[in-house]
Amino acid sequence: MPLPRGLPVVDHHCHLSPSGEGVAAARRFRAAGGAQLFVATQNYLVHVPRNLDDYRTQFETTETLVREVRAGAGVTAHAVVAPYPVDLVTLAGEVGVPSALDLHLRALDLAGRWVREHRAVALGEVGRAHFPVAPEIAEALETAFRYAIAVARESDCPVVVHSADLDAAGLRELSSLAEGAGLTTGRLVKHYARTRFPPGERGSVTPSYLARRELVRAVLPDAGPWFLETDFLDDPKRPGAVLDIATVPRRARQIAEQDPANADRLWVPFVESVEAVYGFRPEVSEEGSR
């Protein structure tokens, strides 16, 4: 059974790199049945950004990749930009915590300006380290995270969160942070969610689930908003990591073929959730639908 007519298959979180497959990866995504990509910026240098110009160049590289994907792959792409939390950890070891934090906050301001100028659709990835850090580093990361949420609120956009895996208490804490900052419900997105977040326990947090087969089947009945992602890294040294970029359309096709009664549930992550969290409704042309 084919996918529901007009359904745009969306990978909510991936990375592309000029030193990796780049546009060729997006072509593979489309060939598998994909329609839209959310492309999160990453560090394209051999070192972490050390000044605001480094971050500006990084965001511009992401913007160029998005433009090339639209023109060269027939895929609608959206840029998501912010300084990566672990940048602060690394740079603090080189220049000290105060200087590293100062740069991080200025880079968050730059990311917010890109959203307000419609050059990006969200801030991300922001948040916390996924490994233990010294107390002074943890405090700086928390300051930056709260600042990022404030910038997202002022820029009227979602904020895509990087952190360690979360339990129910962690979800409640994130939800409380977002609500306390006045961020619109659902606009704090926990990327790289590896286990199901029961709708009644996730508060105002929106999960973006790794599109692993059993996890997709587990969350399919859930009310939105929630997303599917690959977190594709486009790293020649780690081909296919975290998941290959063709995974989301493949999972969608598996649902349509093996569980056709639930195929319409795919409108939740691909259309309804994007509309609820980002404020626009993804579409696919007849040429792009498969």
Legacy VTK file of the C-alpha trace (Angstrom):
# vtk DataFile Version 3.0
C-alpha trace
ASCII
DATASET POLYDATA
POINTS 290 float
0.000 0.000 0.000
1.403 3.444 -0.886
1.712 6.273 1.591
-1.386 8.434 2.049
-1.741 10.744 -0.922
-0.052 14.113 -0.400
1.730 13.072 2.812
5.118 14.885 3.087
7.646 12.629 4.822
9.700 14.785 7.214
13.006 14.076 8.977
12.886 16.504 11.879
16.605 16.492 12.725
19.639 15.730 10.589
23.031 17.219 9.801
24.660 17.754 6.428
28.256 18.684 5.738
30.214 20.077 2.783
32.870 17.459 3.600
30.317 14.635 3.637
27.588 13.615 1.209
25.830 16.966 1.455
23.248 17.335 -1.307
23.798 13.726 -2.402
22.416 12.586 0.967
19.328 14.721 0.421
18.894 13.116 -3.001
18.962 9.695 -1.339
16.360 10.926 1.134
14.086 12.000 -1.695
14.653 8.797 -3.665
13.437 6.877 -0.604
10.269 9.001 -0.495
11.325 11.934 1.705
10.020 15.455 1.210
11.348 17.779 3.951
14.468 17.994 6.126
15.217 20.046 9.222
18.977 20.610 8.958
20.705 21.450 12.241
23.988 23.304 12.080
27.174 21.642 13.219
30.818 22.597 13.557
32.437 22.394 10.126
35.864 23.497 11.398
38.687 21.402 12.798
38.265 23.233 16.120
35.335 24.645 18.068
34.312 28.188 17.082
36.500 30.677 18.934
34.794 33.940 18.002
31.495 35.224 16.689
32.741 35.262 13.104
33.359 31.511 13.369
29.721 31.038 14.351
28.523 33.367 11.620
30.488 31.346 9.070
29.097 28.116 10.522
25.500 29.327 10.221
26.155 30.585 6.694
27.491 27.153 5.735
24.286 25.561 7.005
22.254 28.134 5.097
24.197 27.344 1.906
23.618 23.613 2.351
19.882 24.206 2.836
19.774 26.329 -0.309
21.662 23.683 -2.291
19.349 20.932 -1.043
16.315 22.886 -2.182
17.810 23.556 -5.606
19.699 20.324 -6.206
17.654 17.618 -4.506
14.062 18.792 -4.829
13.716 18.586 -1.052
12.335 21.360 1.127
14.902 22.099 3.830
14.817 24.254 6.958
17.842 25.553 8.880
18.134 25.196 12.661
21.044 27.133 14.189
22.694 27.709 17.576
26.024 27.168 19.309
26.348 23.517 20.331
26.400 23.123 24.135
29.591 21.057 24.140
31.379 23.937 22.372
31.234 25.774 25.682
32.765 22.822 27.514
35.669 22.566 25.070
36.331 26.297 24.782
36.229 26.803 28.554
39.252 24.527 28.785
41.116 26.851 26.406
40.060 30.376 27.468
38.270 29.929 30.782
34.604 29.704 31.697
33.702 33.432 31.671
35.070 34.056 28.168
33.572 30.841 26.792
30.162 31.691 28.265
30.288 35.228 26.905
30.890 33.940 23.374
28.159 31.327 23.757
25.572 33.936 24.761
26.542 36.214 21.872
26.255 33.266 19.484
22.767 32.574 20.845
21.861 36.204 20.152
23.143 35.737 16.595
21.045 32.586 16.188
17.973 34.431 17.417
18.595 37.167 14.868
18.765 34.550 12.110
15.358 33.243 13.142
13.858 36.730 13.242
15.301 37.370 9.766
13.679 34.112 8.552
17.039 32.517 7.799
16.331 29.723 10.286
13.194 28.223 11.808
14.435 27.311 15.298
17.300 27.484 17.785
19.202 24.244 18.108
20.885 22.326 19.395
21.001 23.969 22.817
20.986 22.518 26.305
23.309 20.509 28.472
26.249 18.167 28.128
25.395 14.476 27.845
28.358 13.531 30.047
29.601 14.602 33.511
31.285 18.022 33.712
32.825 20.113 36.473
30.364 22.129 38.605
31.467 25.482 37.179
30.967 24.162 33.653
27.538 22.777 34.545
26.568 26.168 35.966
27.697 27.966 32.799
25.796 25.477 30.627
22.668 26.050 32.684
23.016 29.815 32.302
23.388 29.398 28.543
20.435 26.985 28.338
18.096 29.329 30.168
19.310 32.184 27.987
18.598 30.110 24.870
15.018 29.520 26.006
14.602 33.256 26.550
15.993 34.002 23.070
13.579 31.442 21.585
10.661 33.096 23.352
11.716 36.542 22.108
12.250 35.182 18.595
8.887 33.342 18.649
10.403 30.012 17.656
10.991 26.466 18.921
14.158 25.493 20.751
15.686 22.074 20.015
17.307 20.591 23.103
20.416 18.424 23.388
20.797 16.585 26.678
21.298 13.181 28.227
18.325 10.811 28.163
15.449 11.996 30.349
13.137 10.223 32.749
9.762 11.552 33.921
11.397 13.864 36.473
13.702 15.258 33.784
10.761 15.924 31.490
8.892 17.725 34.264
11.955 19.859 34.967
12.332 20.822 31.296
8.632 21.530 31.035
8.815 23.766 34.101
11.767 25.665 32.609
9.895 26.315 29.378
6.680 27.340 31.089
8.520 29.573 33.554
10.224 31.363 30.658
6.924 31.902 28.852
7.811 29.649 25.918
4.755 28.544 23.982
3.597 25.039 24.926
5.210 22.386 22.768
8.027 24.584 21.511
10.700 22.998 23.683
11.690 19.960 21.616
13.760 17.122 23.099
15.786 15.861 20.179
17.337 12.362 20.153
14.538 10.824 22.206
15.352 7.111 22.390
12.416 5.903 24.494
8.717 6.699 24.431
7.571 9.740 26.394
3.978 8.942 27.463
1.762 11.906 26.515
0.535 12.304 30.080
4.078 12.573 31.464
5.871 14.879 29.039
4.193 18.152 30.036
4.938 20.862 27.492
7.954 19.023 26.019
7.723 17.738 22.433
9.786 14.603 21.767
11.673 14.092 18.520
12.113 10.325 18.355
14.946 8.439 16.707
13.245 6.523 13.899
14.131 3.061 15.128
11.629 0.448 14.003
10.194 -0.627 17.355
10.142 2.897 18.765
8.204 4.188 15.756
5.610 1.469 16.226
5.394 2.213 19.959
4.750 5.934 19.558
2.528 5.787 16.475
-0.752 5.759 18.467
0.284 8.754 20.601
-1.321 12.153 20.311
0.954 14.860 18.981
3.024 16.811 18.891
5.989 14.487 18.303
8.481 14.048 15.491
10.685 11.426 13.855
14.371 12.021 13.164
17.567 10.291 12.127
20.186 12.645 13.618
22.145 11.703 10.472
25.682 13.057 10.990
26.968 13.055 7.390
30.408 12.072 8.658
32.530 10.048 6.197
34.277 8.435 9.173
30.914 7.197 10.528
28.771 6.378 7.486
25.082 6.064 8.295
25.408 7.371 11.853
23.299 7.972 13.872
20.660 6.601 11.486
20.947 6.761 7.715
19.155 9.695 6.132
16.806 7.371 4.208
15.497 5.818 7.444
12.415 7.984 8.075
10.881 7.473 4.616
11.679 3.756 4.876
9.907 3.549 8.233
6.918 5.406 6.797
6.702 2.955 3.909
6.943 0.003 6.284
3.974 1.343 8.238
1.968 1.859 5.053
2.775 -1.630 3.764
2.651 -3.675 6.976
0.084 -1.761 9.032
-2.076 0.122 6.509
-4.852 0.739 9.033
-2.457 3.044 10.894
-0.878 4.755 7.886
-2.908 7.908 8.486
-1.237 8.213 11.903
1.855 9.404 10.003
0.142 12.747 9.496
0.840 13.388 13.201
4.677 13.629 13.086
4.964 14.841 9.500
2.255 17.506 9.279
0.174 18.137 12.383
3.130 18.381 14.765
5.147 20.650 12.462
2.142 22.925 12.145
1.562 22.957 15.916
5.208 23.580 16.903
6.625 25.574 13.972
3.508 27.334 12.709
3.614 26.195 9.093
2.076 23.207 7.350
4.451 21.016 5.333
3.267 20.070 1.888
4.555 17.918 -0.921
4.075 18.450 -4.624
2.532 15.739 -6.744
5.960 15.336 -8.368
7.579 14.870 -4.968
5.028 12.386 -3.610
5.769 8.718 -4.063
LINES 1 291
290 0 1 2 3 4 5 6 7 8 9 10 11 12 13 14 15 16 17 18 19 20 21 22 23 24 25 26 27 28 29 30 31 32 33 34 35 36 37 38 39 40 41 42 43 44 45 46 47 48 49 50 51 52 53 54 55 56 57 58 59 60 61 62 63 64 65 66 67 68 69 70 71 72 73 74 75 76 77 78 79 80 81 82 83 84 85 86 87 88 89 90 91 92 93 94 95 96 97 98 99 100 101 102 103 104 105 106 107 108 109 110 111 112 113 114 115 116 117 118 119 120 121 122 123 124 125 126 127 128 129 130 131 132 133 134 135 136 137 138 139 140 141 142 143 144 145 146 147 148 149 150 151 152 153 154 155 156 157 158 159 160 161 162 163 164 165 166 167 168 169 170 171 172 173 174 175 176 177 178 179 180 181 182 183 184 185 186 187 188 189 190 191 192 193 194 195 196 197 198 199 200 201 202 203 204 205 206 207 208 209 210 211 212 213 214 215 216 217 218 219 220 221 222 223 224 225 226 227 228 229 230 231 232 233 234 235 236 237 238 239 240 241 242 243 244 245 246 247 248 249 250 251 252 253 254 255 256 257 258 259 260 261 262 263 264 265 266 267 268 269 270 271 272 273 274 275 276 277 278 279 280 281 282 283 284 285 286 287 288 289
